[in-house]
Amino acid sequence: MRKIVFYILMLSPVILVAQEITLKGTVIDRDSKTPLPGVSILIKKTSKGVFSDFDGNFETAANNNID
């Protein structure tokens, strides 16, 4: 019984970490297909957001349960 409880407690942090995902991508202009620096990317229903870098790239973490 102690071993079962021990393994459940050891796996709990893995389960909690698995609920967050990484969102990353590149923002480009629709017509010219060039990267757009300084664009704000906001996650709906949260206060999280980032700006694209000089090459139009962005990366942020979000909860997996976002609609």
KETI-199745 format. One record per atom (N, C-alpha, C): residue number from 1; residue in three letters; atom name; x, y negated, z. Coordinates in Angstrom, 3 decimals, always signed. Layout:
N
num  residu  atome  x  y  z
NUM  ALA  CA  X  Y  Z
...
end
This chain:
67
num  residu  atome  x  y  z
1  MET  N  +0.820  +1.195  +0.000
1  MET  CA  +0.000  +0.000  +0.000
1  MET  C  +0.864  -1.259  +0.000
2  ARG  N  +1.945  -1.245  +0.750
2  ARG  CA  +2.826  -2.412  +0.802
2  ARG  C  +3.461  -2.685  -0.557
3  LYS  N  +3.780  -1.607  -1.278
3  LYS  CA  +4.392  -1.774  -2.590
3  LYS  C  +3.414  -2.442  -3.560
4  ILE  N  +2.165  -2.073  -3.495
4  ILE  CA  +1.163  -2.665  -4.386
4  ILE  C  +1.031  -4.160  -4.112
5  VAL  N  +0.949  -4.519  -2.852
5  VAL  CA  +0.851  -5.938  -2.494
5  VAL  C  +2.109  -6.683  -2.929
6  PHE  N  +3.248  -6.063  -2.750
6  PHE  CA  +4.506  -6.689  -3.153
6  PHE  C  +4.523  -6.966  -4.661
7  TYR  N  +4.132  -5.990  -5.457
7  TYR  CA  +4.136  -6.177  -6.913
7  TYR  C  +3.112  -7.221  -7.361
8  ILE  N  +1.970  -7.258  -6.716
8  ILE  CA  +0.964  -8.272  -7.050
8  ILE  C  +1.504  -9.664  -6.747
9  LEU  N  +2.148  -9.821  -5.604
9  LEU  CA  +2.717  -11.121  -5.257
9  LEU  C  +3.859  -11.511  -6.181
10  MET  N  +4.635  -10.552  -6.642
10  MET  CA  +5.739  -10.842  -7.548
10  MET  C  +5.248  -11.259  -8.926
11  LEU  N  +4.104  -10.732  -9.365
11  LEU  CA  +3.567  -11.060  -10.686
11  LEU  C  +2.727  -12.333  -10.695
12  SER  N  +2.317  -12.823  -9.550
12  SER  CA  +1.472  -14.016  -9.478
12  SER  C  +2.100  -15.236  -10.147
13  PRO  N  +3.374  -15.562  -9.926
13  PRO  CA  +3.955  -16.721  -10.618
13  PRO  C  +3.954  -16.565  -12.136
14  VAL  N  +4.121  -15.360  -12.640
14  VAL  CA  +4.104  -15.132  -14.080
14  VAL  C  +2.727  -15.439  -14.646
15  ILE  N  +1.695  -15.060  -13.941
15  ILE  CA  +0.333  -15.326  -14.383
15  ILE  C  +0.068  -16.829  -14.381
16  LEU  N  +0.533  -17.541  -13.371
16  LEU  CA  +0.310  -18.981  -13.303
16  LEU  C  +1.062  -19.723  -14.406
17  VAL  N  +2.270  -19.302  -14.714
17  VAL  CA  +3.053  -19.945  -15.752
17  VAL  C  +2.432  -19.686  -17.129
18  ALA  N  +1.834  -18.545  -17.314
18  ALA  CA  +1.276  -18.184  -18.608
18  ALA  C  +0.066  -19.033  -18.982
19  GLN  N  -0.470  -19.816  -18.066
19  GLN  CA  -1.633  -20.633  -18.356
19  GLN  C  -1.258  -21.947  -19.022
20  GLU  N  +0.009  -22.247  -19.172
20  GLU  CA  +0.438  -23.478  -19.813
20  GLU  C  +1.096  -23.144  -21.147
21  ILE  N  +0.752  -23.916  -22.173
21  ILE  CA  +1.314  -23.692  -23.497
21  ILE  C  +2.100  -24.928  -23.926
22  THR  N  +2.988  -24.748  -24.872
22  THR  CA  +3.763  -25.851  -25.423
22  THR  C  +3.202  -26.208  -26.797
23  LEU  N  +2.881  -27.467  -26.960
23  LEU  CA  +2.416  -27.966  -28.251
23  LEU  C  +3.543  -28.752  -28.885
24  LYS  N  +3.874  -28.427  -30.119
24  LYS  CA  +4.907  -29.181  -30.808
24  LYS  C  +4.583  -29.225  -32.296
25  GLY  N  +5.063  -30.287  -32.926
25  GLY  CA  +4.791  -30.446  -34.341
25  GLY  C  +5.457  -31.688  -34.883
26  THR  N  +5.097  -32.021  -36.112
26  THR  CA  +5.642  -33.185  -36.795
26  THR  C  +4.480  -33.988  -37.368
27  VAL  N  +4.512  -35.290  -37.159
27  VAL  CA  +3.495  -36.188  -37.707
27  VAL  C  +4.036  -36.741  -39.021
28  ILE  N  +3.273  -36.530  -40.107
28  ILE  CA  +3.705  -37.028  -41.411
28  ILE  C  +2.602  -37.854  -42.058
29  ASP  N  +2.999  -38.752  -42.940
29  ASP  CA  +2.056  -39.554  -43.696
29  ASP  C  +1.372  -38.668  -44.740
30  ARG  N  +0.073  -38.807  -44.863
30  ARG  CA  -0.685  -37.962  -45.778
30  ARG  C  -0.255  -38.151  -47.239
31  ASP  N  -0.033  -39.385  -47.633
31  ASP  CA  +0.266  -39.667  -49.038
31  ASP  C  +1.734  -39.457  -49.392
32  SER  N  +2.622  -40.064  -48.621
32  SER  CA  +4.047  -40.014  -48.971
32  SER  C  +4.782  -38.813  -48.376
33  LYS  N  +4.142  -38.085  -47.459
33  LYS  CA  +4.742  -36.901  -46.804
33  LYS  C  +6.015  -37.230  -46.027
34  THR  N  +6.169  -38.485  -45.591
34  THR  CA  +7.329  -38.873  -44.795
34  THR  C  +6.979  -38.821  -43.315
35  PRO  N  +7.951  -38.524  -42.446
35  PRO  CA  +7.684  -38.475  -41.003
35  PRO  C  +7.335  -39.848  -40.454
36  LEU  N  +6.454  -39.863  -39.455
36  LEU  CA  +6.016  -41.108  -38.836
36  LEU  C  +6.547  -41.199  -37.406
37  PRO  N  +7.506  -42.087  -37.151
37  PRO  CA  +8.038  -42.252  -35.790
37  PRO  C  +7.123  -43.133  -34.948
38  GLY  N  +7.110  -42.892  -33.642
38  GLY  CA  +6.385  -43.753  -32.708
38  GLY  C  +4.891  -43.579  -32.676
39  VAL  N  +4.370  -42.482  -33.197
39  VAL  CA  +2.927  -42.229  -33.175
39  VAL  C  +2.566  -41.627  -31.818
40  SER  N  +1.473  -42.108  -31.208
40  SER  CA  +1.055  -41.541  -29.925
40  SER  C  +0.170  -40.321  -30.164
41  ILE  N  +0.475  -39.259  -29.439
41  ILE  CA  -0.276  -38.015  -29.505
41  ILE  C  -0.899  -37.821  -28.131
42  LEU  N  -2.226  -37.771  -28.070
42  LEU  CA  -2.943  -37.620  -26.810
42  LEU  C  -3.692  -36.298  -26.796
43  ILE  N  -3.735  -35.654  -25.629
43  ILE  CA  -4.472  -34.415  -25.462
43  ILE  C  -5.852  -34.773  -24.944
44  LYS  N  -6.884  -34.359  -25.675
44  LYS  CA  -8.261  -34.672  -25.312
44  LYS  C  -8.584  -34.214  -23.892
45  LYS  N  -9.414  -34.989  -23.219
45  LYS  CA  -9.913  -34.684  -21.869
45  LYS  C  -8.807  -34.614  -20.821
46  THR  N  -7.641  -35.198  -21.098
46  THR  CA  -6.554  -35.271  -20.122
46  THR  C  -5.940  -36.658  -20.193
47  SER  N  -5.009  -36.910  -19.302
47  SER  CA  -4.269  -38.169  -19.360
47  SER  C  -2.859  -37.941  -19.900
48  LYS  N  -2.635  -36.770  -20.516
48  LYS  CA  -1.313  -36.435  -21.039
48  LYS  C  -1.168  -36.901  -22.474
49  GLY  N  +0.031  -37.366  -22.766
49  GLY  CA  +0.330  -37.782  -24.118
49  GLY  C  +1.807  -38.007  -24.303
50  VAL  N  +2.244  -38.043  -25.548
50  VAL  CA  +3.644  -38.279  -25.902
50  VAL  C  +3.689  -39.128  -27.166
51  PHE  N  +4.884  -39.583  -27.502
51  PHE  CA  +5.123  -40.305  -28.746
51  PHE  C  +6.016  -39.452  -29.641
52  SER  N  +5.803  -39.546  -30.939
52  SER  CA  +6.686  -38.841  -31.864
52  SER  C  +8.046  -39.544  -31.896
53  ASP  N  +9.095  -38.768  -32.109
53  ASP  CA  +10.444  -39.336  -32.142
53  ASP  C  +10.733  -39.949  -33.519
54  PHE  N  +11.987  -40.310  -33.755
54  PHE  CA  +12.396  -40.975  -34.992
54  PHE  C  +12.075  -40.139  -36.236
55  ASP  N  +12.114  -38.816  -36.090
55  ASP  CA  +11.838  -37.913  -37.211
55  ASP  C  +10.386  -37.451  -37.253
56  GLY  N  +9.523  -38.040  -36.410
56  GLY  CA  +8.110  -37.669  -36.391
56  GLY  C  +7.788  -36.449  -35.562
57  ASN  N  +8.776  -35.884  -34.863
57  ASN  CA  +8.568  -34.678  -34.055
57  ASN  C  +8.038  -35.036  -32.677
58  PHE  N  +7.251  -34.114  -32.118
58  PHE  CA  +6.765  -34.274  -30.750
58  PHE  C  +6.678  -32.912  -30.087
59  GLU  N  +6.687  -32.923  -28.757
59  GLU  CA  +6.550  -31.699  -27.969
59  GLU  C  +5.991  -32.062  -26.603
60  THR  N  +5.000  -31.300  -26.145
60  THR  CA  +4.399  -31.524  -24.832
60  THR  C  +3.812  -30.219  -24.321
61  ALA  N  +3.550  -30.156  -23.041
61  ALA  CA  +2.933  -28.988  -22.422
61  ALA  C  +1.472  -29.304  -22.110
62  ALA  N  +0.632  -28.268  -22.202
62  ALA  CA  -0.795  -28.442  -21.927
62  ALA  C  -1.345  -27.161  -21.321
63  ASN  N  -2.441  -27.297  -20.601
63  ASN  CA  -3.117  -26.122  -20.068
63  ASN  C  -3.743  -25.350  -21.200
64  ASN  N  -3.780  -24.048  -21.061
64  ASN  CA  -4.311  -23.173  -22.084
64  ASN  C  -5.831  -23.246  -22.183
65  ASN  N  -6.510  -23.819  -21.197
65  ASN  CA  -7.974  -23.818  -21.176
65  ASN  C  -8.575  -25.119  -21.704
66  ILE  N  -7.865  -25.838  -22.543
66  ILE  CA  -8.397  -27.062  -23.138
66  ILE  C  -9.346  -26.691  -24.262
67  ASP  N  -10.499  -27.341  -24.308
67  ASP  CA  -11.480  -27.085  -25.374
67  ASP  C  -11.134  -27.805  -26.647
end
